[in-house]
């Protein structure tokens, strides 16, 4: 009789061990999955920051006190003062209003995150002089 009791106890111990192992494995897999989602989110945030930084750096090329055409002026086509990727084909890069430059985004980034990139130009007074103010925004959403 004592042999059967020992066999039963060993079976219970194996079942408890399997249950504990399954719980630990589930916790580890949950942590790994959570970490991979966080890595994807961080990479997407880096892409957003990179796109905004590139846009603002490109716009700096269009800041000038010159009002007439310049031979070496930036733009696409050259000398046009038109920011490449702007949906308004005939607009000066710093003309007032909203400029949609979503065409500058990587198509895969746009598709995956539903992203759109735009900037707004307004005229504000600074030291008594009219000055252009630029605010850039990239709208996107993380898929769930």
N, C-alpha and C positions, 0 to 999 in steps of 0.2 A: 504494500500500500504506500509506503514511503517513496518508492520510485515513481509512482504515478503523480504524487504531489509535487515532486521536484520537476517533472516534465511539464506539468501545468504551469508552474511558477516560471520556468524558462520561457514558455510560450508568451506569457503575460509580459515578461521583461522584453522580449523581442518586439512585441506589438507596441509597447510604450516607447521603446527606442526608435522604432520606425515613425511613430507619431511625432516625437521630438525632432527627428531628422527632417521630416517633411515640413514642420513648422519653421525650422531654421532655414531650410532651402527656400521656402516661400518668402521669408524675410530678406534673404540675400538677393533673390531675383527681383523683388520689389525695389530694393535699393539700387540695383544695377539699372533697371528700367527708368527709375526716377533720375538717375545721373545722366543717362543718355538723352532724356528729354531736356534736361537743363543744359547740356552741351549744345543741343540743336538751338535752343532759345538764345544762348549766349552768342553763337555764330550768327544768328539772324540779327541780333542787336548790333553786332560788329558791322554787318553789311549795311544796316540802316545808317550807322554813324559814318561809315566810309562814303556812302552815297551823298549824304548831306555835306560832308567836308569837301568832297570833290566839287559839288555844285557851288558852294560858297567861294571856294578858291577860284573856280572858273569865272564867276561873276566879278571878282576883284579885277580881272583883266579889262573889264568894261568901264571901270571908274576912271574918269578923266575930266579935265576942265575944258578940253577941246570940244568945240561945237560943230565943226565942219568935218567933211570926210578926210580920213587919213589913209595914206597909202598902205601903211602897215597895221591898220586897225584889225582887231580880232573879229572873228565871226565866220559864219559859214553861209554863203561863199566869203572868201577873205575880203576884209574891208567893209563888210555889210553891217557890223555891230549886232548881228543876229546870233544869239546863243544856240549852238547846235543842240538839237533835241527839243527845242521850244515848239509847241504846237502852232503858235502864231508865226507863220513863215515870214511876214514882213515887219515884225516888231523889233524895235531896238531892245536889247537885253534889259535895259533899265527903264523902259517906259512904264508908266503907272498902271497898276492893275495886277491881276492874277496871271501868272505864266505857268502853263502845264508843261512840265518837262519830264513826264513819265517815260518818254521815249529814250531817255538816258539810262533807264534801269535795265538790268539783265532780264531778259524775257522769262527765264526760269524763276527768278526771284518774284517778278510780277505775278506770274501764274500761281506759284505756291502760296504766296502770302496776300494776294489780291492788292498789291502795293500800287500806290500812285505818288508821284513826286511833283510838288509845285512850289512856287515862291511868289510872294506878294511884294510889290514895290509901291511905296507911298512917299509923298514929299512932305518933309517936316522942316521946321525952321531951326537952324543951328547957328548961333551967333549972328542972327539977323539975316542969314543966307538960306535959300531953299536947298535942302539936302535930301538925297534919296535914302530911304530906309528899306532894307531888304529883310524879309522874314521867310525862311525856308521851312517846309514841312514834308515829311514822308509819312503817309498813312499806310498802315499794314495791319494784319492780324495773324496771330499764330493759329494754325489749324489745331483742332482738338482731336 
